Amino acid sequence: MGISGISPWSLLLIIAILILLFGTKRLKNLGKDLGDMIQSFQKSLDTEDQTTVRKKTAKKTKRK
């Protein structure tokens, strides 16, 4: 048994069926788009964190 009760052979069979249905080129493009989406999401989170830190430091300096 593998991950969550799925055997490695079952995973290979699922992957083979996906390749037959969609083709390698379409799956490659789908993976690339998914990776780009995740990177964009992470960048937006980093930007929000930086602006939050700037606002907090600005409030602290105004108090002094």
C-alpha positions in Angstrom: 0.0 0.0 0.0 1.2 3.5 -0.8 -0.2 6.9 -0.1 -3.7 6.7 1.5 -4.3 3.1 0.5 -3.4 3.7 -3.2 -0.7 1.3 -4.5 2.1 2.5 -6.7 0.7 0.4 -9.6 -2.6 2.2 -9.3 -0.8 5.6 -9.4 1.1 4.5 -12.5 -2.1 3.4 -14.2 -3.8 6.7 -13.4 -0.8 8.7 -14.7 -0.8 6.6 -17.9 -4.5 7.2 -18.4 -4.0 11.0 -17.9 -1.2 11.0 -20.5 -3.4 9.1 -23.0 -6.3 11.4 -22.5 -4.6 14.8 -22.5 -1.2 14.2 -24.0 2.2 15.2 -22.6 2.2 18.7 -24.1 -1.1 19.7 -22.6 -0.1 18.3 -19.2 3.2 20.2 -19.4 1.4 23.4 -20.1 -1.1 22.8 -17.3 1.8 22.2 -14.8 3.6 25.3 -16.0 0.4 27.4 -15.6 -0.1 25.9 -12.1 3.5 26.8 -11.1 3.1 30.3 -12.4 -0.1 30.8 -10.5 1.5 29.6 -7.2 4.5 31.9 -7.7 2.2 34.8 -8.3 0.2 34.0 -5.2 3.4 33.8 -3.1 4.6 37.2 -4.5 1.3 38.8 -3.6 1.6 37.5 0.0 5.1 38.8 0.3 4.0 42.2 -0.9 1.2 42.3 1.6 3.6 41.4 4.4 6.0 44.2 3.4 3.2 46.8 3.3 1.9 45.7 6.7 5.4 46.0 8.2 5.8 49.5 6.7 2.5 50.6 8.1 3.3 49.3 11.6 6.7 51.0 11.6 5.2 54.2 10.4 2.7 54.2 13.3 5.5 53.6 15.8 7.5 56.5 14.5 4.5 58.9 14.6 4.0 58.1 18.3 7.5 59.2 19.3 
